[in-house]
Amino acid sequence: MQHKDLHSNDISTTSIKDDGKERLIVDPKGIICFAGDKIRTVLGVDRNNPPYGQANDVFEFIDRENAFQSFDRPMFGVTSAPKNCFFVDSLHEGVHEIRCASGETAYIFFNRISIEKGDYIVGSLITSDEDRQDTFKKEKLKGWVSDTFGTSPSNALQDKPRAKSKSADISLSSSDIKNFMDMSNDLMATCGKDGVIRKVNDALLEAFGLDAHNIEDTQFADLVAEEDRPYIRPSLLHVLNGETESNQITDFEARMACADGTVKIVEWRQKKFGHSIYLVGRDITKLREKEDLLKKQKKQLSEAQSIGKMGQWAWNLTDQSISFSGEVHRIFGTDSEQFTPCVDSVSKLIHRRDLGRALQSFQRAMIDKKDFEMEFQITPANVPPRYVRCLGRCEIDGDGDVTALFGIMQDMTQVKEHENELKTAKDAAESAYATKSQFLANMSHELRTPLNAIIGFSEMIERQLLGPIGTEKYLDYISGIRESGEHLLDMITDILDMSKIEAGKYELDIEQVNVVKLIKLAVHMMEGRALDDSIKLSVEADNEDLTAHLDRRAVMQVLLNLLSNAVKFSKNASTVRIECLERDGYIAVKVHDHGIGIPASKLAVITKPFEQVSNQYSRDHEGSGLGLAITKELAELHGGALHIESKVGEGTVVTIRLPYDARLTRKDCALEETAIN
């Protein structure tokens, strides 16, 4: 029906509907004190007994401006009434369109009736075109009101509503409760005494993917996952049979089967009212998943701590309480159920020698508010002494004060034992190595004297200084003896020099030398061997008169070692080039060759004693493997260095850096003796 333009003058007032089913009465306070059956249905008021609450809570005027004489005044009530009441005297009599709380709209004809206690409003519902022709005479309305209440309008409309308690006006209707249930995230259901579900809220249907038709004639236990049903049925029957105390709430947890095949874990609370069970549930699936994950992580952490032999600790400075994890209890040899960690009890387990230092570390950490680390020994009652490494951090509050210390403790006993074993083995190896080096250094004279005799006498026989040898073949033998002796002497000399350096007995004899002349002399001494393989030696120098304070014999040995290696490993008919360059702070001597080269993997170890490059080219070349090692050590004794660049098949460049004045940079035993003296 379209009645938006209806007003009071559009309707005749010739008849009254005396049954009252389509009327309501509003008192001067704005309270609906009477509502007939039909109008209660329209307004959504389902209580049987008046009053029905404030009219402004039940409906509103759509065209408020036309409904009232003054727009800014309340809808019903009197001037002396509270400000939220309606003003009955301000309402225009006639037909007005209203909107109910449910959202439905309706048309009501409003009449103002003046009685002894004040003005009242009588509203009549318009449901058909016939209603528009009805006459609403005020005198007849007064009579109808008197007949309805069986008393005078004054008593009926004023005293009866006031006899009701105020709490009755604000109690929730069944529709209110239904709305609240549907707004809740909790799962709600009621079951009959046979366990069949009667009602559920929307949250339950949505959670399990069901609709109202899915659960008709369904028992609550049927929603439970099959494996949990044997445990749930006794609980439900226990409540239904009245075996629980009056108004007692019981809790249980169950896995619930959803329509899509998934399972949700729900925590339920149940209570019996009359012959029904009321259940309220909370989906805790994610909570249980997080709890399971937390348990798994705690287990993994505990296992990791056990493997690493470490655990966490915390010291609350407020109450002086200390907490240990299980692994820390194991380290200290204590029982977590019988031993209570505190400053006194823990101090008794720390070795007396380390206790003061440990307490000082804690105090310093609290003062400095910084992370700390310490090691101490503990002496548990029933286990051998242990070494503990403690790492900690300060917990600082908003005022900048340290409120707690926390961190980890690690059992370092096995590590300490390994360290002690390694230290003992290292000391033994160093002692043996030093003894060997000392022995070789002391045997220098004894080893060289017979070799010099062998070489000298072999040379005399080879030259036939005392007369001819009868058989020419002996000359070849004598030559082999001499060459072998010289080779053996070179090797022994290298070993003795290396041992002397390692034993710290090598002393530099520093003097002023011409570096370029020393290089040319070394080249001259190596020319014979180079010519045998058609190898050319060349010298390039920036300054022919370059001088420096160095050990002449040591530098010559360095140059001969480098030239010997360059010639030994160079290709036939190639060139070995020696450069002497002046640099800021040092002299650079570079030896270039076009030999077999050194693999990149060997560059880091080639300068170590007895290391040789093992490949198809070097296997045929004799040597002790000490040449580069001695060269490096001699250069470093001067305060210099050795650097190697090489590519396999292309050649090698060895650079020796020497100081201009080794007296200022020397690192030999003479410097140590000077420092001692």
Buried (B, 14 or more C-beta within 10 A) or exposed (E): EEBEEBEBEEBEBEBBBEEBBBBBBBBBBBBBBBBBEBBBBBBBBEBEEBBBBBBBBBBBBBEEEBBBEEEEBBBBBBEEBEEEBBBBBBBBBBBBBBEBBEEEBBBBBBBBBEBEBBBBBBBBBBBEEEBBEBEBBBEBBBBBBBEBBEEBBEEBBBEBBEEBEEEEBEEEBEEEEBEEBEEEEBBBBBBBEEBBBEBBBBBBBEBBEBEEEEBEEBBBBBBBBEEBBEEBBEBBEBBBEEEBEEEEEBEBBBBBBBEEEEBBBBBBBBBBEEEBBBBBBBBBBEEBEEEEEEEEEEEEBBEEBEEEBBBBBBBBBEEEBBBBBEBBBBBBBBEBEEBEBEEEEBEEBBBEEBBEEBEEBBEEBBEEEEEBEBBBBBBBEEEEEBBBBBEBBBBEEEEEEBEBBBBBBBBBBEEBEEEEEEEEEEEEEEEEEBEEBBEBBEBBEEBBEEBEEBBEBBBEBBEEEEEEBEEEEEBEBBBEBBEEBBEBBBBBBBBBBBBBBBBBBBBBEBEEBBBBBBBBBBBEBBBEBBEEEEBEBEBEBEEEEBBBBBBBEBBBBBBBBBBBBBBBBBBEEBBBBBBBBEEEEBBBBBBBBBBBBBBEEBBEEBBEBEBBBEEEBBEEEEBBBBBBBBBBBBBBBBBBEBBBBBEBEEBBBBBBBBBBBBEEBBBBBBBEEEEEE
